[in-house]
Structures are given as structure tokens and as C-alpha cells.
Amino acid sequence: MKIIQVKKGEILQRKGDLNTKVYRVQSGLLRSYSIDEKGKEHVFMFAPEGWIITDNCDPAFPCSLYIDALEDAVLEVSEKNESAQHIDFKPIIKRLNTLQNRIIMLMSSPAAERYEHFVKTYPNIIQRVPQRMIASYLGVTPEALSRVRAALLEK
């Protein structure tokens, strides 16, 4: 494991990379995302302080996701096989639980409920992330997100 500093906007991983790493965020904010054939970004996950982020592919196969820094960040970087030897399961369980809940919500919940869940899951990043990225994460348009937020403020 090593500690690195990255600048806002730095891409740590590109789709197709081999031997991808595991990043534990000490400070700052990362995201993972895909880009479709039309060039549209789809946010997979955010990783604020204390979270881990990685592509779940085998190190010998090309990865599917991009990972970049949304803020200047300090990261612990590990090889995937190295991480397995020094596992702290709390961040992994948190990440898996978040992803499982997100998938269930995307399949069955209205946009307002997805947004409320996002706020509970990532309470400290609402002001740190552009609304278009939150909309992408929720699977809605930025306009739909604006309507959801306005409706929730009226309550």
C-alpha cells in the first residue's frame, strides 16, 4: 500500500485498463462512472472520506469503469491481491450494501425516494458534487432532479 495525492480532475483509471487498483479515500472525493456509446456519463458510485472505490474486475481483465477525482484527494492505493491480505471489511461491507440498496431502488423506487436515499447515503457531498452528476447517479435528468428537489422543499 502507498499514499498518493491527486488533483481535482485527475483520472486514476480508464475503461480498458488492466491491473486496476483499490483506492481508500483519506480526504477528498472520487467517483466511478461509465461512458456510453453516445458519450454520456453514467455515475456508478461516489467515494468520500473513509470509502473505498475500485472496479470489481479481475486484475488480469480490462476494467469497465473510469475513476476520477472530483476534489483534490489523498488516497491509500493497494494492488487488488495486496488488499486481500490486509482486509478491513467495514468499508467493503458499506460499499456492497450501498450498491445493493441502489440497485433495488433504481428498479423499484420513484425519483424522490431515490434522492432522499442519496442524501442519507452521502450526507456530506450534496454541496460538493454537481447536480448533473447526482442526476446521473439517480438515473434521472437534471431537470427531473430539480423538480424532485423543489417538491421536497415544499413539504
N, C-alpha and C positions, 0 to 999 in steps of 0.2 A: 504494500500500500504506500502511496505517496500523496502529498498535499500539493495542490496546484491552485493558482489564481487565474481566473478567466475574466475577460471583459464582456460587458453587455454586447450582445450581437454575435459573439463568437460561437461558431458551430463546432461542437465536440464530436458529433457523429453524423455521417451522411448515409442515406439509404444505400445499401450495397456494400458497406464497409464490412471487413472481416475482423475477427478477434476483437470485438467491441468490449468496452469496459463497464464497470459498475461505478456509479458516482454517488457518493453520500454528500449531501449539501450541508456544509458547516454554516455558511452565510450566503445570502443571495437567493436567486430564484432561477430554476431551469424549467424547460418544458420539452416534451417529446411530441412529435407530430409526423403525419404523413402528408404527401402532396399527391393529389390525384392527376389524372391524365390532362385535365383542363388547367392545371397549375394552382388549384385551390388547396389551401392548407386545412388540415383536419387535426385539431389538438387532441392528442391521446391522453396526456396527463401533465400536471404541474408538479414540481418538486420544490417546495420551500424548505427552510431550515429544518434539519433533522430527518428529512425524507431521503430515500434512495431512488435512483432512476437508472434504468438500463433497458436495452432491447432484450426480450426474452429468447432470442435465437441462440443456438449453439455457437460457440466461438468459431467453429470451422465453416459456418454457413453465412451467407450475406444477410445483413440485418434489414429490417423493414422500415425503421423509423429514423428520423432526424432528431438530434438532441442539441438544443442551443441554450445560451444564457440570456435570460430576459433582464437580468441585472448583473453587475459585477459580482463575482462569486468566489468563494473559497471552497474547494472540493477535496474530499478524500477519494482517490482513484485506485481501484483494485482491478486486477485481472479476474475474470469470472471464476477460474479454478482456484485462485488465491482466496477469493471471497468465501468460497465454500469451506475453507479451513478455519475461518475466523468469523463464523456466522453469528450475528446478533439478530435474532428472529423478530424482534419487535418492529423494526421498520419494514421488514418483508411482509409480516402479517398485516400491518397497517396498509401497505400498498395493495396487497391482494384483496383485502376487504374493501378498500376504496374502489378498485376496479370492478369487483363483483357487484357491488351496490350500483355503480354507474351503469353497467350493462343492463341490470334489471330495470333501472329507472328509464334508460333510453328505450327499452322495449315496451314499457307499460305506463309511464307517468306523464302527466301534462307538463308543459314547459315551466309553469310557475313552481310546481313541486320540484322539478329538476334544479331550478335556480336556487330555491331555498336549501336544497341538499348541498349544492355547490358552496353556498355561503357557510353552512355548518362544517363542511369538509375542509374548506380553505378560508377560514375567517380572516386571516391576516394578509390575503393577497388581492382582495377585491380592488383596492386602490392602486395596486402595483402592476396590474395586468390590463392591457387594452380591452375594451368591451368586445371588439371583434373576435378576440381570442376566447373570451368567455363564451360568446355565442357559438363559436366553432366547437368548443368543448361540450356545450349543451346540445348541439345538433340543431340549432335554430339560426335564423338570420339575425343580424344586428338589430334590424327594425323590430322583429318579434321580441327580442330581448328587451328593447326599450319599452315596448308595450307591457311586458310582464313586470318590469321594474316599476313602471308608473302605476299599474294596478295594485301592486303590493304596497306602494307608498300610500295609496288611497285608503287602505284597510286600517 
